[in-house]
Amino acid sequence: MRITVAHNRTKAAAIESVERSFNEMFQEAAGLPVRLAVKQKSWQGSTLSFQLTAKMGLFSTPIKGTVEVTDRDLIVDADLGLLNRLLPEKTIQEVIGGRIKGLLN
């Protein structure tokens, strides 16, 4: 899954926003019947690598990916694992993309 969200901040300010609000961005994925828990995150330059666990009832699956911050965009690339079979990717993109936009404002 890939989500690209434009921003109008400096690259440094966008990185700071992602760092500050990463947990909120994914843990409070309102609109999805899934709870996401952050397992790991680390920065390498302007790219954040992360690992999450998605829980839906008794079902659990790992999610891993990156958030790349460019001068104009935030680009989220994520492997949704088995979650992609339970929920439409478009729905996940809309919910997470909306959360990112809200946190950048």
N, CA, C and O atoms as a GROMACS GRO file, in nm:
protein
  420
    1MET      N    1   0.085  -0.116   0.000
    1MET     CA    2   0.000   0.000   0.000
    1MET      C    3   0.090   0.123   0.000
    1MET      O    4   0.190   0.127   0.070
    2ARG      N    5   0.053   0.221  -0.079
    2ARG     CA    6   0.127   0.347  -0.083
    2ARG      C    7   0.027   0.462  -0.066
    2ARG      O    8  -0.078   0.467  -0.129
    3ILE      N    9   0.066   0.555   0.022
    3ILE     CA   10  -0.012   0.676   0.045
    3ILE      C   11   0.083   0.793   0.030
    3ILE      O   12   0.190   0.794   0.092
    4THR      N   13   0.047   0.892  -0.053
    4THR     CA   14   0.126   1.013  -0.067
    4THR      C   15   0.040   1.130  -0.025
    4THR      O   16  -0.070   1.150  -0.077
    5VAL      N   17   0.092   1.209   0.070
    5VAL     CA   18   0.021   1.326   0.121
    5VAL      C   19   0.112   1.446   0.106
    5VAL      O   20   0.225   1.447   0.156
    6ALA      N   21   0.063   1.549   0.036
    6ALA     CA   22   0.142   1.672   0.019
    6ALA      C   23   0.145   1.751   0.149
    6ALA      O   24   0.049   1.749   0.227
    7HIS      N   25   0.256   1.821   0.172
    7HIS     CA   26   0.264   1.910   0.288
    7HIS      C   27   0.324   2.042   0.244
    7HIS      O   28   0.390   2.050   0.140
    8ASN      N   29   0.301   2.146   0.322
    8ASN     CA   30   0.355   2.279   0.289
    8ASN      C   31   0.450   2.328   0.398
    8ASN      O   32   0.462   2.448   0.421
    9ARG      N   33   0.516   2.236   0.465
    9ARG     CA   34   0.611   2.268   0.571
    9ARG      C   35   0.753   2.251   0.519
    9ARG      O   36   0.776   2.198   0.410
   10THR      N   37   0.848   2.297   0.599
   10THR     CA   38   0.987   2.264   0.565
   10THR      C   39   1.004   2.114   0.589
   10THR      O   40   0.926   2.052   0.661
   11LYS      N   41   1.104   2.059   0.528
   11LYS     CA   42   1.129   1.915   0.544
   11LYS      C   43   1.154   1.884   0.692
   11LYS      O   44   1.104   1.784   0.743
   12ALA      N   45   1.232   1.968   0.759
   12ALA     CA   46   1.262   1.946   0.902
   12ALA      C   47   1.135   1.952   0.986
   12ALA      O   48   1.118   1.871   1.077
   13ALA      N   49   1.047   2.046   0.957
   13ALA     CA   50   0.921   2.057   1.032
   13ALA      C   51   0.830   1.937   1.006
   13ALA      O   52   0.762   1.890   1.096
   14ALA      N   53   0.830   1.888   0.882
   14ALA     CA   54   0.749   1.770   0.849
   14ALA      C   55   0.802   1.647   0.922
   14ALA      O   56   0.725   1.565   0.971
   15ILE      N   57   0.935   1.633   0.928
   15ILE     CA   58   0.995   1.520   1.000
   15ILE      C   59   0.957   1.528   1.148
   15ILE      O   60   0.922   1.427   1.209
   16GLU      N   61   0.965   1.647   1.205
   16GLU     CA   62   0.930   1.665   1.346
   16GLU      C   63   0.783   1.630   1.370
   16GLU      O   64   0.750   1.568   1.472
   17SER      N   65   0.695   1.668   1.279
   17SER     CA   66   0.553   1.634   1.292
   17SER      C   67   0.529   1.484   1.287
   17SER      O   68   0.450   1.431   1.364
   18VAL      N   69   0.599   1.416   1.196
   18VAL     CA   70   0.584   1.271   1.186
   18VAL      C   71   0.633   1.206   1.314
   18VAL      O   72   0.566   1.117   1.368
   19GLU      N   73   0.748   1.249   1.364
   19GLU     CA   74   0.803   1.191   1.487
   19GLU      C   75   0.708   1.213   1.605
   19GLU      O   76   0.682   1.121   1.683
   20ARG      N   77   0.657   1.334   1.617
   20ARG     CA   78   0.571   1.370   1.730
   20ARG      C   79   0.437   1.296   1.726
   20ARG      O   80   0.384   1.258   1.831
   21SER      N   81   0.383   1.276   1.608
   21SER     CA   82   0.247   1.223   1.600
   21SER      C   83   0.237   1.084   1.539
   21SER      O   84   0.127   1.040   1.506
   22PHE      N   85   0.349   1.013   1.523
   22PHE     CA   86   0.347   0.880   1.461
   22PHE      C   87   0.253   0.784   1.533
   22PHE      O   88   0.168   0.721   1.469
   23ASN      N   89   0.267   0.773   1.664
   23ASN     CA   90   0.183   0.679   1.739
   23ASN      C   91   0.036   0.714   1.724
   23ASN      O   92  -0.047   0.626   1.705
   24GLU      N   93   0.004   0.841   1.732
   24GLU     CA   94  -0.135   0.885   1.717
   24GLU      C   95  -0.186   0.856   1.576
   24GLU      O   96  -0.302   0.817   1.557
   25MET      N   97  -0.099   0.875   1.478
   25MET     CA   98  -0.137   0.854   1.338
   25MET      C   99  -0.187   0.712   1.314
   25MET      O  100  -0.283   0.692   1.240
   26PHE      N  101  -0.121   0.615   1.376
   26PHE     CA  102  -0.156   0.476   1.350
   26PHE      C  103  -0.238   0.411   1.461
   26PHE      O  104  -0.326   0.330   1.432
   27GLN      N  105  -0.214   0.445   1.585
   27GLN     CA  106  -0.286   0.379   1.694
   27GLN      C  107  -0.432   0.418   1.698
   27GLN      O  108  -0.516   0.336   1.737
   28GLU      N  109  -0.463   0.538   1.660
   28GLU     CA  110  -0.602   0.582   1.665
   28GLU      C  111  -0.661   0.587   1.525
   28GLU      O  112  -0.708   0.691   1.480
   29ALA      N  113  -0.658   0.475   1.459
   29ALA     CA  114  -0.708   0.466   1.321
   29ALA      C  115  -0.860   0.454   1.323
   29ALA      O  116  -0.917   0.351   1.288
   30ALA      N  117  -0.925   0.562   1.366
   30ALA     CA  118  -1.071   0.563   1.371
   30ALA      C  119  -1.126   0.532   1.232
   30ALA      O  120  -1.074   0.579   1.131
   31GLY      N  121  -1.230   0.455   1.229
   31GLY     CA  122  -1.287   0.417   1.101
   31GLY      C  123  -1.245   0.279   1.056
   31GLY      O  124  -1.302   0.224   0.962
   32LEU      N  125  -1.146   0.222   1.124
   32LEU     CA  126  -1.103   0.086   1.093
   32LEU      C  127  -1.134  -0.003   1.213
   32LEU      O  128  -1.112   0.038   1.327
   33PRO      N  129  -1.184  -0.123   1.189
   33PRO     CA  130  -1.214  -0.215   1.299
   33PRO      C  131  -1.090  -0.289   1.348
   33PRO      O  132  -1.094  -0.408   1.376
   34VAL      N  133  -0.979  -0.217   1.356
   34VAL     CA  134  -0.848  -0.276   1.385
   34VAL      C  135  -0.777  -0.190   1.489
   34VAL      O  136  -0.788  -0.067   1.488
   35ARG      N  137  -0.704  -0.256   1.578
   35ARG     CA  138  -0.616  -0.183   1.670
   35ARG      C  139  -0.474  -0.204   1.622
   35ARG      O  140  -0.432  -0.316   1.594
   36LEU      N  141  -0.399  -0.094   1.612
   36LEU     CA  142  -0.261  -0.100   1.567
   36LEU      C  143  -0.169  -0.067   1.684
   36LEU      O  144  -0.190   0.032   1.754
   37ALA      N  145  -0.067  -0.149   1.703
   37ALA     CA  146   0.031  -0.126   1.808
   37ALA      C  147   0.168  -0.108   1.744
   37ALA      O  148   0.210  -0.189   1.662
   38VAL      N  149   0.238  -0.002   1.783
   38VAL     CA  150   0.372   0.024   1.731
   38VAL      C  151   0.471  -0.067   1.802
   38VAL      O  152   0.481  -0.066   1.924
   39LYS      N  153   0.544  -0.146   1.724
   39LYS     CA  154   0.644  -0.238   1.778
   39LYS      C  155   0.785  -0.180   1.767
   39LYS      O  156   0.868  -0.201   1.855
   40GLN      N  157   0.811  -0.106   1.660
   40GLN     CA  158   0.945  -0.053   1.637
   40GLN      C  159   0.935   0.063   1.540
   40GLN      O  160   0.853   0.061   1.448
   41LYS      N  161   1.020   0.165   1.561
   41LYS     CA  162   1.035   0.272   1.463
   41LYS      C  163   1.174   0.330   1.476
   41LYS      O  164   1.226   0.343   1.587
   42SER      N  165   1.235   0.365   1.363
   42SER     CA  166   1.369   0.424   1.364
   42SER      C  167   1.387   0.509   1.238
   42SER      O  168   1.336   0.478   1.131
   43TRP      N  169   1.461   0.617   1.256
   43TRP     CA  170   1.489   0.710   1.146
   43TRP      C  171   1.625   0.681   1.084
   43TRP      O  172   1.722   0.650   1.154
   44GLN      N  173   1.631   0.693   0.954
   44GLN     CA  174   1.757   0.693   0.880
   44GLN      C  175   1.745   0.809   0.782
   44GLN      O  176   1.682   0.798   0.678
   45GLY      N  177   1.808   0.921   0.818
   45GLY     CA  178   1.792   1.042   0.738
   45GLY      C  179   1.649   1.090   0.746
   45GLY      O  180   1.597   1.113   0.856
   46SER      N  181   1.584   1.106   0.633
   46SER     CA  182   1.446   1.155   0.629
   46SER      C  183   1.345   1.042   0.607
   46SER      O  184   1.232   1.067   0.565
   47THR      N  185   1.386   0.918   0.634
   47THR     CA  186   1.297   0.803   0.619
   47THR      C  187   1.280   0.731   0.753
   47THR      O  188   1.377   0.692   0.817
   48LEU      N  189   1.156   0.715   0.792
   48LEU     CA  190   1.121   0.644   0.914
   48LEU      C  191   1.080   0.502   0.876
   48LEU      O  192   0.989   0.482   0.796
   49SER      N  193   1.148   0.403   0.935
   49SER     CA  194   1.108   0.262   0.917
   49SER      C  195   1.027   0.223   1.039
   49SER      O  196   1.058   0.263   1.151
   50PHE      N  197   0.922   0.143   1.018
   50PHE     CA  198   0.837   0.105   1.130
   50PHE      C  199   0.788  -0.038   1.117
   50PHE      O  200   0.784  -0.096   1.008
   51GLN      N  201   0.750  -0.094   1.234
   51GLN     CA  202   0.684  -0.223   1.240
   51GLN      C  203   0.567  -0.206   1.336
   51GLN      O  204   0.581  -0.153   1.446
   52LEU      N  205   0.451  -0.252   1.292
   52LEU     CA  206   0.329  -0.247   1.371
   52LEU      C  207   0.270  -0.386   1.382
   52LEU      O  208   0.308  -0.476   1.307
   53THR      N  209   0.179  -0.403   1.476
   53THR     CA  210   0.097  -0.523   1.481
   53THR      C  211  -0.048  -0.478   1.469
   53THR      O  212  -0.093  -0.391   1.544
   54ALA      N  213  -0.120  -0.537   1.376
   54ALA     CA  214  -0.263  -0.508   1.359
   54ALA      C  215  -0.342  -0.620   1.425
   54ALA      O  216  -0.319  -0.738   1.400
   55LYS      N  217  -0.436  -0.580   1.511
   55LYS     CA  218  -0.519  -0.679   1.580
   55LYS      C  219  -0.665  -0.652   1.547
   55LYS      O  220  -0.713  -0.539   1.554
   56MET      N  221  -0.734  -0.760   1.512
   56MET     CA  222  -0.875  -0.754   1.479
   56MET      C  223  -0.938  -0.879   1.540
   56MET      O  224  -0.929  -0.988   1.484
   57GLY      N  225  -1.002  -0.861   1.656
   57GLY     CA  226  -1.055  -0.976   1.728
   57GLY      C  227  -0.941  -1.065   1.773
   57GLY      O  228  -0.848  -1.017   1.838
   58LEU      N  229  -0.946  -1.192   1.741
   58LEU     CA  230  -0.839  -1.285   1.777
   58LEU      C  231  -0.727  -1.287   1.674
   58LEU      O  232  -0.623  -1.349   1.696
   59PHE      N  233  -0.748  -1.220   1.563
   59PHE     CA  234  -0.654  -1.219   1.452
   59PHE      C  235  -0.547  -1.112   1.474
   59PHE      O  236  -0.577  -1.001   1.518
   60SER      N  237  -0.422  -1.145   1.443
   60SER     CA  238  -0.310  -1.051   1.455
   60SER      C  239  -0.216  -1.070   1.337
   60SER      O  240  -0.189  -1.184   1.297
   61THR      N  241  -0.165  -0.960   1.280
   61THR     CA  242  -0.072  -0.969   1.168
   61THR      C  243   0.028  -0.855   1.176
   61THR      O  244  -0.007  -0.743   1.215
   62PRO      N  245   0.154  -0.881   1.138
   62PRO     CA  246   0.253  -0.774   1.137
   62PRO      C  247   0.236  -0.684   1.014
   62PRO      O  248   0.194  -0.728   0.908
   63ILE      N  249   0.270  -0.558   1.033
   63ILE     CA  250   0.273  -0.459   0.924
   63ILE      C  251   0.408  -0.391   0.934
   63ILE      O  252   0.452  -0.353   1.042
   64LYS      N  253   0.475  -0.376   0.820
   64LYS     CA  254   0.601  -0.303   0.822
   64LYS      C  255   0.607  -0.211   0.702
   64LYS      O  256   0.545  -0.235   0.599
   65GLY      N  257   0.683  -0.104   0.720
   65GLY     CA  258   0.693  -0.009   0.611
   65GLY      C  259   0.781   0.109   0.643
   65GLY      O  260   0.858   0.108   0.738
   66THR      N  261   0.766   0.212   0.560
   66THR     CA  262   0.845   0.334   0.575
   66THR      C  263   0.757   0.457   0.556
   66THR      O  264   0.653   0.451   0.491
   67VAL      N  265   0.802   0.567   0.614
   67VAL     CA  266   0.746   0.699   0.586
   67VAL      C  267   0.862   0.784   0.538
   67VAL      O  268   0.954   0.814   0.614
   68GLU      N  269   0.858   0.821   0.411
   68GLU     CA  270   0.964   0.905   0.354
   68GLU      C  271   0.915   1.049   0.352
   68GLU      O  272   0.805   1.077   0.303
   69VAL      N  273   0.996   1.140   0.404
   69VAL     CA  274   0.962   1.282   0.403
   69VAL      C  275   1.046   1.349   0.296
   69VAL      O  276   1.169   1.350   0.303
   70THR      N  277   0.978   1.407   0.196
   70THR     CA  278   1.047   1.483   0.092
   70THR      C  279   1.016   1.631   0.115
   70THR      O  280   0.946   1.666   0.210
   71ASP      N  281   1.068   1.716   0.029
   71ASP     CA  282   1.043   1.859   0.042
   71ASP      C  283   0.895   1.895   0.027
   71ASP      O  284   0.852   1.999   0.076
   72ARG      N  285   0.818   1.810  -0.040
   72ARG     CA  286   0.677   1.841  -0.067
   72ARG      C  287   0.577   1.736  -0.018
   72ARG      O  288   0.459   1.768   0.001
   73ASP      N  289   0.622   1.613   0.003
   73ASP     CA  290   0.530   1.504   0.032
   73ASP      C  291   0.575   1.418   0.150
   73ASP      O  292   0.693   1.414   0.185
   74LEU      N  293   0.477   1.349   0.208
   74LEU     CA  294   0.502   1.235   0.296
   74LEU      C  295   0.457   1.114   0.217
   74LEU      O  296   0.345   1.109   0.168
   75ILE      N  297   0.544   1.015   0.205
   75ILE     CA  298   0.513   0.896   0.129
   75ILE      C  299   0.519   0.776   0.223
   75ILE      O  300   0.625   0.741   0.274
   76VAL      N  301   0.403   0.714   0.245
   76VAL     CA  302   0.395   0.597   0.331
   76VAL      C  303   0.387   0.474   0.242
   76VAL      O  304   0.297   0.461   0.159
   77ASP      N  305   0.483   0.384   0.259
   77ASP     CA  306   0.481   0.254   0.191
   77ASP      C  307   0.470   0.149   0.300
   77ASP      O  308   0.552   0.145   0.392
   78ALA      N  309   0.369   0.063   0.290
   78ALA     CA  310   0.350  -0.037   0.395
   78ALA      C  311   0.306  -0.170   0.335
   78ALA      O  312   0.225  -0.176   0.242
   79ASP      N  313   0.362  -0.276   0.390
   79ASP     CA  314   0.318  -0.412   0.360
   79ASP      C  315   0.215  -0.447   0.467
   79ASP      O  316   0.250  -0.462   0.584
   80LEU      N  317   0.090  -0.459   0.427
   80LEU     CA  318  -0.019  -0.480   0.521
   80LEU      C  319  -0.034  -0.624   0.567
   80LEU      O  320  -0.120  -0.654   0.650
   81GLY      N  321   0.047  -0.712   0.514
   81GLY     CA  322   0.035  -0.852   0.553
   81GLY      C  323  -0.104  -0.906   0.521
   81GLY      O  324  -0.161  -0.874   0.417
   82LEU      N  325  -0.157  -0.987   0.611
   82LEU     CA  326  -0.289  -1.048   0.591
   82LEU      C  327  -0.404  -0.949   0.610
   82LEU      O  328  -0.517  -0.979   0.572
   83LEU      N  329  -0.375  -0.832   0.668
   83LEU     CA  330  -0.480  -0.731   0.687
   83LEU      C  331  -0.541  -0.691   0.553
   83LEU      O  332  -0.659  -0.657   0.546
   84ASN      N  333  -0.461  -0.696   0.449
   84ASN     CA  334  -0.507  -0.662   0.315
   84ASN      C  335  -0.619  -0.754   0.267
   84ASN      O  336  -0.697  -0.716   0.180
   85ARG      N  337  -0.627  -0.873   0.323
   85ARG     CA  338  -0.733  -0.968   0.284
   85ARG      C  339  -0.862  -0.944   0.362
   85ARG      O  340  -0.970  -0.984   0.320
   86LEU      N  341  -0.850  -0.878   0.478
   86LEU     CA  342  -0.966  -0.857   0.564
   86LEU      C  343  -1.036  -0.723   0.541
   86LEU      O  344  -1.157  -0.710   0.559
   87LEU      N  345  -0.958  -0.624   0.500
   87LEU     CA  346  -1.013  -0.489   0.477
   87LEU      C  347  -0.970  -0.441   0.340
   87LEU      O  348  -0.858  -0.469   0.296
   88PRO      N  349  -1.056  -0.367   0.271
   88PRO     CA  350  -1.017  -0.314   0.140
   88PRO      C  351  -0.902  -0.214   0.154
   88PRO      O  352  -0.905  -0.127   0.241
   89GLU      N  353  -0.801  -0.228   0.070
   89GLU     CA  354  -0.684  -0.139   0.076
   89GLU      C  355  -0.726   0.007   0.060
   89GLU      O  356  -0.669   0.095   0.124
   90LYS      N  357  -0.823   0.033  -0.025
   90LYS     CA  358  -0.870   0.170  -0.047
   90LYS      C  359  -0.922   0.232   0.083
   90LYS      O  360  -0.896   0.349   0.111
   91THR      N  361  -0.995   0.154   0.162
   91THR     CA  362  -1.046   0.203   0.291
   91THR      C  363  -0.931   0.237   0.384
   91THR      O  364  -0.932   0.341   0.450
   92ILE      N  365  -0.832   0.149   0.391
   92ILE     CA  366  -0.716   0.173   0.477
   92ILE      C  367  -0.642   0.298   0.431
   92ILE      O  368  -0.603   0.381   0.514
   93GLN      N  369  -0.623   0.314   0.300
   93GLN     CA  370  -0.557   0.432   0.246
   93GLN      C  371  -0.632   0.559   0.283
   93GLN      O  372  -0.570   0.658   0.323
   94GLU      N  373  -0.764   0.558   0.270
   94GLU     CA  374  -0.844   0.677   0.301
   94GLU      C  375  -0.835   0.714   0.448
   94GLU      O  376  -0.820   0.831   0.483
   95VAL      N  377  -0.845   0.615   0.536
   95VAL     CA  378  -0.843   0.642   0.680
   95VAL      C  379  -0.706   0.692   0.724
   95VAL      O  380  -0.696   0.795   0.791
   96ILE      N  381  -0.600   0.620   0.687
   96ILE     CA  382  -0.466   0.660   0.730
   96ILE      C  383  -0.426   0.791   0.662
   96ILE      O  384  -0.368   0.878   0.726
   97GLY      N  385  -0.457   0.806   0.533
   97GLY     CA  386  -0.428   0.932   0.463
   97GLY      C  387  -0.499   1.049   0.528
   97GLY      O  388  -0.440   1.157   0.541
   98GLY      N  389  -0.624   1.031   0.568
   98GLY     CA  390  -0.698   1.137   0.636
   98GLY      C  391  -0.635   1.173   0.770
   98GLY      O  392  -0.629   1.290   0.807
   99ARG      N  393  -0.589   1.071   0.844
   99ARG     CA  394  -0.522   1.096   0.973
   99ARG      C  395  -0.393   1.176   0.952
   99ARG      O  396  -0.364   1.269   1.027
  100ILE      N  397  -0.318   1.140   0.850
  100ILE     CA  398  -0.192   1.211   0.822
  100ILE      C  399  -0.221   1.357   0.790
  100ILE      O  400  -0.155   1.446   0.844
  101LYS      N  401  -0.318   1.382   0.703
  101LYS     CA  402  -0.353   1.520   0.667
  101LYS      C  403  -0.395   1.599   0.790
  101LYS      O  404  -0.356   1.715   0.806
  102GLY      N  405  -0.475   1.537   0.875
  102GLY     CA  406  -0.520   1.605   0.996
  102GLY      C  407  -0.407   1.638   1.092
  102GLY      O  408  -0.409   1.743   1.156
  103LEU      N  409  -0.310   1.552   1.101
  103LEU     CA  410  -0.197   1.574   1.191
  103LEU      C  411  -0.097   1.677   1.137
  103LEU      O  412  -0.021   1.736   1.214
  104LEU      N  413  -0.098   1.697   1.007
  104LEU     CA  414  -0.007   1.795   0.946
  104LEU      C  415  -0.064   1.936   0.953
  104LEU      O  416   0.010   2.033   0.935
  105ASN      N  417  -0.192   1.950   0.979
  105ASN     CA  418  -0.253   2.083   0.985
  105ASN      C  419  -0.227   2.152   1.117
  105ASN      O  420  -0.272   2.264   1.138
   0.00000   0.00000   0.00000
